[in-house]
């Protein structure tokens, strides 16, 4: 005989720092038979803001029975501290659309992790300005949308991308080596909901051909950066980074080959943390509760 475990919820928020925030949150949970599964917090002394992530479930009859009831219970605290808050079902899988051009490594890695149950998201579609990765995508049972783009049709193409997201109920767009710069309008509309993987350790080597420029400079470390997209190219808040050592014997093709593995791993971690609501934006930076 098995006992069904109560549903878990996640509260994430940021607000102006003040005395009593943690006491208010944990006190409410205690008063309503809430059981804390995980709790992390951070006070940014430079900006004066406070960040917190709490995962919890009910452990008694006083606990609210629905997501709506949990949100209602926290509403007075959210209002009291003017929190930018989100409360969600911890078991719910956020929906993602992936945008890609011709490079398959990041897309393939995300599809594999998702299809094997190692990435708790729903991939509802792949969009591309090339048709090369249709077979890979559809083999995984994911709809593929070929949306060629040029200077003449960029606005229409981006509208079609938003339509794919809307029809799939997607929360996020992932640029998995999508080699196009999004317009300022689209970047603004997807603020905090669009993740890009850049093939350098930002802020170094922004823009095109970072491996070529890294080779010209004779770097000893190459890296990859996952960040939120903004209208400033490769300047959005950084979610995750990693590096790999190289040396004078490695040519451009070697750097590209080595870098592909780093890119895929960094992007996968960033997508996972965003999906699990572990990433909060702090101005030009992020707070990541790993």
DOROVEX-202738 format. One line per field, with one value per residue (C-alpha): x negated, y, z negated; residue in three letters. Coordinates in nm, 3 decimals. Layout:
<sites>
east = c(X;...);
north = c(Y;...);
up = c(Z;...);
type = c(Ala;...);
</sites>
This chain:
<sites>
east = c(0.000;-0.135;-0.046;0.009;-0.223;-0.070;-0.135;-0.429;-0.430;-0.706;-0.708;-0.969;-0.985;-1.197;-1.123;-1.287;-1.475;-1.319;-1.302;-1.039;-1.012;-1.131;-0.928;-0.613;-0.658;-0.759;-0.509;-0.221;-0.335;-0.352;-0.005;0.145;-0.027;-0.280;-0.594;-0.905;-1.094;-1.363;-1.431;-1.698;-1.734;-1.971;-1.999;-2.167;-2.330;-2.419;-2.066;-1.882;-1.664;-1.578;-1.528;-1.377;-1.268;-1.063;-0.932;-0.664;-0.366;-0.076;-0.119;0.214;0.581;0.528;0.324;0.499;0.612;0.562;0.308;0.558;0.613;0.237;0.201;0.490;0.331;0.006;0.173;0.163;-0.211;-0.279;-0.094;-0.253;-0.608;-0.526;-0.673;-0.727;-0.607;-0.520;-0.353;-0.316;-0.266;-0.612;-0.505;-0.384;-0.608;-0.662;-0.630;-0.917;-0.964;-1.319;-1.461;-1.759;-1.945;-2.177;-2.383;-2.225;-2.422;-2.222;-1.886;-1.982;-2.095;-1.772;-1.555;-1.745;-1.723;-1.353;-1.264;-1.445;-1.272;-1.581;-1.449;-1.113;-0.974;-0.735;-0.887;-0.589;-0.769;-1.092;-1.122;-1.406;-1.512;-1.653;-1.493;-1.799;-1.684;-1.330;-1.414;-1.583;-1.295;-1.012;-1.190;-1.134;-0.768;-0.798;-0.636;-0.889;-0.814;-1.028;-1.025;-1.279;-1.384;-1.527;-1.547;-1.227;-1.012;-1.164;-0.855;-0.627;-0.868;-0.889;-0.510;-0.494;-0.732;-0.506;-0.210;-0.383;-0.442;-0.083;0.070;-0.153;-0.091;-0.466;-0.605;-0.960;-1.163;-1.512;-1.761;-1.965;-2.225;-1.962;-2.192;-1.960;-1.938;-1.588;-1.430;-1.408;-1.030;-1.041;-1.315;-1.098;-0.787;-0.980;-1.163;-1.263;-1.122;-1.386;-1.712;-2.009;-2.328;-2.632;-2.950;-3.192;-3.256;-3.076;-3.139;-3.433;-3.391;-3.035;-2.869;-2.973;-3.262;-3.382;-3.589;-3.774;-3.851;-3.948;-4.194;-4.341;-4.403;-4.552;-4.319;-4.380;-4.015;-3.704;-3.353;-2.981;-2.719;-2.344;-2.166;-1.830;-1.782;-1.756;-1.765;-2.140;-2.321;-2.472;-2.426;-2.132;-2.144;-2.371;-2.218;-2.507;-2.860;-3.138;-3.485;-3.718;-4.097;-4.264;-4.619;-4.838;-4.789;-4.413;-4.297;-3.966;-3.793;-3.923;-3.784;-3.447;-3.445;-3.540;-3.302;-2.998;-2.996;-3.028;-2.747;-2.506;-2.575;-2.549;-2.222;-2.070;-2.151;-2.006;-1.684;-1.651;-1.700;-1.457;-1.199;-1.237;-1.198;-1.548;-1.642;-1.540;-1.647;-1.836;-1.879;-2.154;-2.236;-2.056;-2.017;-2.032;-1.916;-2.079);
north = c(0.000;0.342;0.679;0.957;1.246;1.595;1.829;2.064;2.435;2.686;3.048;3.279;3.651;3.963;4.283;4.571;4.422;4.468;4.309;4.038;3.901;3.549;3.545;3.641;3.368;3.087;3.197;3.170;2.823;2.715;2.857;2.668;2.331;2.399;2.182;2.343;2.112;2.359;2.724;2.960;3.335;3.616;3.981;4.201;4.468;4.676;4.705;4.669;4.391;4.055;3.729;3.401;3.063;2.829;2.486;2.348;2.116;2.065;1.856;1.902;1.995;2.372;2.376;2.528;2.257;2.428;2.649;2.933;2.896;2.896;3.216;3.374;3.283;3.455;3.760;3.979;3.914;3.980;4.311;4.403;4.378;4.479;4.153;4.059;3.707;3.387;3.081;2.766;2.393;2.237;1.941;2.148;2.136;2.474;2.473;2.567;2.644;2.600;2.815;2.683;2.747;2.477;2.363;2.055;1.997;2.209;2.108;1.740;1.758;1.923;1.680;1.382;1.501;1.577;1.250;1.041;1.217;1.402;1.752;1.835;2.057;2.021;2.100;2.204;2.303;2.382;2.679;2.732;2.958;2.646;2.310;2.102;1.983;1.880;1.507;1.521;1.718;1.511;1.185;1.300;1.364;1.743;1.973;2.148;2.494;2.615;2.995;3.143;3.497;3.793;4.166;4.199;3.960;3.976;4.128;3.865;3.583;3.693;3.722;3.362;3.257;3.422;3.245;2.907;2.992;3.104;2.797;2.570;2.758;2.811;3.000;3.031;3.054;2.900;3.015;2.696;2.839;3.036;3.255;3.552;3.866;3.919;4.258;4.500;4.457;4.078;4.094;4.326;4.110;3.804;3.981;3.723;3.442;3.402;3.215;3.232;3.026;3.224;3.042;3.246;3.330;3.663;3.950;3.846;3.790;3.911;3.880;3.666;3.419;3.415;3.099;3.260;3.569;3.355;3.166;3.491;3.603;3.270;3.223;2.937;2.902;2.896;2.897;2.931;3.155;3.110;3.438;3.606;3.794;4.172;4.427;4.469;4.187;3.930;4.169;4.007;3.879;3.573;3.247;3.000;2.977;2.721;2.703;2.441;2.463;2.478;2.547;2.657;2.325;2.375;2.523;2.693;2.363;2.219;2.511;2.469;2.094;2.140;2.430;2.241;2.015;2.313;2.498;2.204;2.146;2.513;2.558;2.245;2.363;2.706;2.562;2.327;2.604;2.838;2.558;2.486;2.856;2.884;3.197;3.549;3.860;4.122;4.417;4.322;4.010;3.699;3.521;3.144;2.922;2.594);
up = c(0.000;0.098;-0.047;0.205;0.135;0.112;0.405;0.365;0.446;0.517;0.405;0.555;0.501;0.482;0.294;0.113;-0.181;-0.522;-0.863;-0.897;-0.543;-0.623;-0.944;-0.754;-0.491;-0.724;-0.987;-0.742;-0.641;-1.004;-1.076;-0.780;-0.828;-0.556;-0.546;-0.397;-0.160;-0.051;-0.127;0.005;-0.031;0.063;-0.033;0.226;0.011;0.316;0.457;0.126;0.263;0.110;0.301;0.182;0.313;0.094;0.193;-0.037;-0.068;-0.303;-0.615;-0.791;-0.759;-0.767;-0.448;-0.140;0.098;0.436;0.609;0.611;0.237;0.173;0.374;0.185;-0.148;-0.052;0.107;-0.208;-0.253;0.114;0.084;-0.250;-0.116;0.244;0.368;0.729;0.655;0.832;0.680;0.887;0.873;0.835;1.047;1.342;1.648;1.818;2.194;2.423;2.790;2.920;3.199;3.394;3.720;3.857;3.557;3.402;3.083;2.839;2.986;2.987;2.624;2.506;2.702;2.564;2.203;2.246;2.421;2.158;1.869;1.751;1.818;1.662;1.934;2.227;2.567;2.777;3.094;3.276;3.509;3.753;4.037;4.206;4.282;4.189;3.846;3.934;3.932;3.590;3.443;3.584;3.488;3.129;3.201;3.179;3.437;3.662;3.806;4.095;4.081;4.324;4.242;4.431;4.379;4.582;4.377;4.028;3.866;4.018;3.928;3.566;3.552;3.673;3.394;3.138;3.294;3.253;2.888;2.836;3.003;2.796;2.474;2.442;2.146;2.280;2.600;2.609;2.871;2.912;3.151;3.340;3.545;3.583;3.371;3.236;3.287;2.996;2.999;2.972;2.708;2.501;2.542;2.423;2.140;1.880;2.096;2.368;2.304;2.541;2.552;2.665;2.757;2.548;2.185;2.179;2.160;2.378;2.752;2.795;3.135;3.432;3.468;3.106;3.158;3.447;3.238;2.939;3.159;3.290;2.931;2.827;2.530;2.287;2.185;2.402;2.266;2.313;2.155;2.115;2.059;2.086;2.412;2.415;2.695;2.632;2.813;2.572;2.278;2.097;1.737;1.719;1.593;1.627;1.763;1.796;1.947;2.091;2.110;2.454;2.567;2.858;3.042;3.083;3.412;3.481;3.560;3.234;3.039;3.209;3.137;2.771;2.729;2.854;2.550;2.316;2.492;2.466;2.097;2.002;2.190;2.038;1.686;1.754;1.896;1.598;1.343;1.515;1.542;1.170;1.086;0.948;1.142;1.041;1.231;1.030;1.264;1.509;1.305;1.185;0.855;0.912;0.626;0.732);
type = c(Unk;Unk;Unk;Unk;Unk;Unk;Unk;Unk;Unk;Unk;Unk;Unk;Unk;Unk;Unk;Unk;Unk;Unk;Unk;Unk;Unk;Unk;Unk;Unk;Unk;Unk;Unk;Unk;Unk;Unk;Unk;Unk;Unk;Unk;Unk;Unk;Unk;Unk;Unk;Unk;Unk;Unk;Unk;Unk;Unk;Unk;Unk;Unk;Unk;Unk;Unk;Unk;Unk;Unk;Unk;Unk;Unk;Unk;Unk;Unk;Unk;Unk;Unk;Unk;Unk;Unk;Unk;Unk;Unk;Unk;Unk;Unk;Unk;Unk;Unk;Unk;Unk;Unk;Unk;Unk;Unk;Unk;Unk;Unk;Unk;Unk;Unk;Unk;Unk;Unk;Unk;Unk;Unk;Unk;Unk;Unk;Unk;Unk;Unk;Unk;Unk;Unk;Unk;Unk;Unk;Unk;Unk;Unk;Unk;Unk;Unk;Unk;Unk;Unk;Unk;Unk;Unk;Unk;Unk;Unk;Unk;Unk;Unk;Unk;Unk;Unk;Unk;Unk;Unk;Unk;Unk;Unk;Unk;Unk;Unk;Unk;Unk;Unk;Unk;Unk;Unk;Unk;Unk;Unk;Unk;Unk;Unk;Unk;Unk;Unk;Unk;Unk;Unk;Unk;Unk;Unk;Unk;Unk;Unk;Unk;Unk;Unk;Unk;Unk;Unk;Unk;Unk;Unk;Unk;Unk;Unk;Unk;Unk;Unk;Unk;Unk;Unk;Unk;Unk;Unk;Unk;Unk;Unk;Unk;Unk;Unk;Unk;Unk;Unk;Unk;Unk;Unk;Unk;Unk;Unk;Unk;Unk;Unk;Unk;Unk;Unk;Unk;Unk;Unk;Unk;Unk;Unk;Unk;Unk;Unk;Unk;Unk;Unk;Unk;Unk;Unk;Unk;Unk;Unk;Unk;Unk;Unk;Unk;Unk;Unk;Unk;Unk;Unk;Unk;Unk;Unk;Unk;Unk;Unk;Unk;Unk;Unk;Unk;Unk;Unk;Unk;Unk;Unk;Unk;Unk;Unk;Unk;Unk;Unk;Unk;Unk;Unk;Unk;Unk;Unk;Unk;Unk;Unk;Unk;Unk;Unk;Unk;Unk;Unk;Unk;Unk;Unk;Unk;Unk;Unk;Unk;Unk;Unk;Unk;Unk;Unk;Unk;Unk;Unk;Unk;Unk;Unk;Unk;Unk;Unk;Unk;Unk;Unk;Unk;Unk);
</sites>
